[in-house]
């Protein structure tokens, strides 16, 4: 009986210590989440299935998706009017886009084919291939960075489009997948997470999510006509420090300022 009581005492002590110290999962540090302030609202083509967004020297460029409706276009920010457009062949489903020097680089979803365009004319000047699906693409001024809908980000040589390395995106050691449209913002990779109202802020060296930008409530759900009308599209201009966001089939585009405590 003495030994049994001693054993029960030890168990109670151990359980109490665990409760006081919490479990390893509870000990995981909460990732900082930023809210937002809307600076300006602009009209956006509600028929544009936005996959990529770029704002460069006052010019807005957009990549759109869906078979038979995919394009790359130059848009007037203030009016939402399409100024120039290059439609993709109907067999391609347009995806993410980035600006590298004076070239626009656009991915396609499952065709494993990318396109290169002159920025000024939107004329297609080259194609390239890759072994995965294409979702989002950005760059860090040295390498292209590409997503494929998983939690993997691929770094590519911008001249050869060959993979140089890859990282796994995690939060508290948990994979964060469905990474979609990408933008490089102040030394971080920002990623739309498909079917989510949040943007992940990712350390480009480690893949660790260092923060979130929660855009819940930025658009009135009543203005959206389909479940596919989800947040997607991040454009950042470092020269003007302007941040623009929109979504697939959204009637509005927003200039926002992150609010971080």
NORURKA-V145108 format. One record per pair of residues at least 12 apart in sequence whose C-alpha atoms are under 6 Angstrom apart, sorted by sequence separation. I is the first residue (numbers start at 0). J is the second residue. D is the distance in Angstrom with one decimal. If there is no record, write none. Layout:
i->I j->J d->D
i->I j->J d->D
This chain:
i->50 j->62 d->5.4
i->60 j->72 d->5.7
i->72 j->84 d->4.2
i->94 j->106 d->5.0
i->103 j->115 d->5.7
i->114 j->126 d->4.5
i->134 j->146 d->5.4
i->143 j->155 d->4.9
i->153 j->165 d->4.5
i->178 j->190 d->6.0
i->179 j->191 d->5.2
i->188 j->200 d->5.8
i->199 j->211 d->4.8
i->232 j->244 d->5.4
i->242 j->254 d->5.6
i->50 j->63 d->5.2
i->60 j->73 d->4.5
i->71 j->84 d->5.8
i->94 j->107 d->4.9
i->103 j->116 d->5.0
i->113 j->126 d->5.5
i->134 j->147 d->4.9
i->142 j->155 d->5.6
i->152 j->165 d->5.6
i->179 j->192 d->5.7
i->188 j->201 d->5.0
i->198 j->211 d->5.6
i->232 j->245 d->5.2
i->242 j->255 d->5.8
i->49 j->63 d->4.7
i->59 j->73 d->5.9
i->60 j->74 d->6.0
i->71 j->85 d->5.4
i->93 j->107 d->4.5
i->94 j->108 d->5.8
i->102 j->116 d->5.5
i->113 j->127 d->5.1
i->133 j->147 d->5.1
i->142 j->156 d->5.5
i->143 j->157 d->5.8
i->152 j->166 d->5.4
i->178 j->192 d->4.8
i->179 j->193 d->5.9
i->187 j->201 d->5.6
i->198 j->212 d->5.0
i->231 j->245 d->6.0
i->232 j->246 d->5.9
i->48 j->63 d->5.0
i->59 j->74 d->5.3
i->70 j->85 d->5.6
i->92 j->107 d->5.4
i->102 j->117 d->5.0
i->103 j->118 d->5.6
i->112 j->127 d->5.8
i->113 j->128 d->5.9
i->132 j->147 d->5.1
i->142 j->157 d->5.8
i->151 j->166 d->5.8
i->177 j->192 d->5.4
i->187 j->202 d->5.6
i->197 j->212 d->5.5
i->231 j->246 d->4.3
i->47 j->63 d->5.9
i->48 j->64 d->5.2
i->70 j->86 d->4.2
i->92 j->108 d->5.6
i->102 j->118 d->5.2
i->112 j->128 d->4.6
i->151 j->167 d->4.7
i->177 j->193 d->5.3
i->197 j->213 d->4.5
i->230 j->246 d->4.0
i->70 j->87 d->5.3
i->101 j->118 d->5.5
i->111 j->128 d->5.5
i->150 j->167 d->5.7
i->197 j->214 d->5.8
i->229 j->246 d->5.4
i->69 j->87 d->5.5
i->111 j->129 d->5.3
i->150 j->168 d->5.2
i->196 j->214 d->5.4
i->229 j->247 d->5.5
i->196 j->215 d->5.4
i->228 j->247 d->4.8
i->228 j->248 d->5.2
i->67 j->89 d->4.2
i->66 j->89 d->5.5
i->69 j->92 d->5.9
i->109 j->132 d->5.0
i->69 j->93 d->5.1
i->108 j->132 d->5.4
i->66 j->91 d->5.8
i->108 j->133 d->4.6
i->150 j->175 d->5.3
i->66 j->92 d->4.9
i->107 j->133 d->5.5
i->150 j->176 d->3.9
i->65 j->92 d->5.0
i->106 j->133 d->5.5
i->149 j->176 d->4.5
i->64 j->92 d->5.2
i->149 j->177 d->5.1
i->64 j->93 d->4.2
i->148 j->177 d->4.3
i->63 j->93 d->5.7
i->64 j->94 d->5.8
i->148 j->178 d->5.0
i->148 j->179 d->5.9
i->43 j->79 d->5.0
i->42 j->79 d->5.1
i->170 j->207 d->5.9
i->168 j->206 d->4.3
i->169 j->207 d->5.1
i->170 j->208 d->5.3
i->95 j->134 d->5.6
i->97 j->136 d->5.9
i->167 j->206 d->5.5
i->168 j->207 d->5.7
i->94 j->134 d->5.5
i->95 j->135 d->4.2
i->96 j->136 d->5.7
i->97 j->137 d->5.1
i->166 j->206 d->5.7
i->191 j->231 d->6.0
i->95 j->136 d->5.4
i->50 j->94 d->4.9
i->51 j->95 d->4.3
i->135 j->179 d->5.1
i->137 j->181 d->5.6
i->50 j->95 d->5.0
i->51 j->96 d->4.8
i->134 j->179 d->5.4
i->135 j->180 d->4.1
i->136 j->181 d->5.5
i->137 j->182 d->5.3
i->135 j->181 d->5.2
i->95 j->180 d->6.0
i->32 j->210 d->5.6
i->34 j->212 d->5.9
i->31 j->210 d->4.9
i->32 j->211 d->4.6
i->33 j->212 d->4.8
i->34 j->213 d->5.4
i->30 j->210 d->5.5
i->32 j->212 d->5.8
i->52 j->232 d->5.3
i->54 j->234 d->5.5
i->51 j->232 d->5.5
i->52 j->233 d->5.8
i->53 j->234 d->4.8
i->52 j->234 d->5.3
i->54 j->236 d->5.8
i->49 j->247 d->4.5
i->48 j->247 d->4.4
i->48 j->248 d->5.1
i->47 j->248 d->5.2
i->46 j->248 d->5.2
i->45 j->248 d->4.5
i->45 j->249 d->5.0
i->45 j->250 d->4.4
i->44 j->250 d->5.8
i->43 j->250 d->4.8
i->43 j->251 d->4.6
i->42 j->251 d->4.7
i->43 j->252 d->5.6
i->41 j->251 d->5.7
i->41 j->252 d->5.1
i->40 j->252 d->6.0
i->40 j->253 d->4.7
i->39 j->253 d->5.9
i->39 j->254 d->5.1
i->38 j->254 d->5.4
i->38 j->255 d->5.2
i->37 j->255 d->4.5
i->36 j->255 d->5.5
i->36 j->256 d->5.1
i->35 j->256 d->5.5
i->35 j->257 d->4.3
i->34 j->257 d->5.9
i->35 j->258 d->5.0
i->34 j->258 d->5.0
i->33 j->258 d->5.4
i->33 j->259 d->4.5
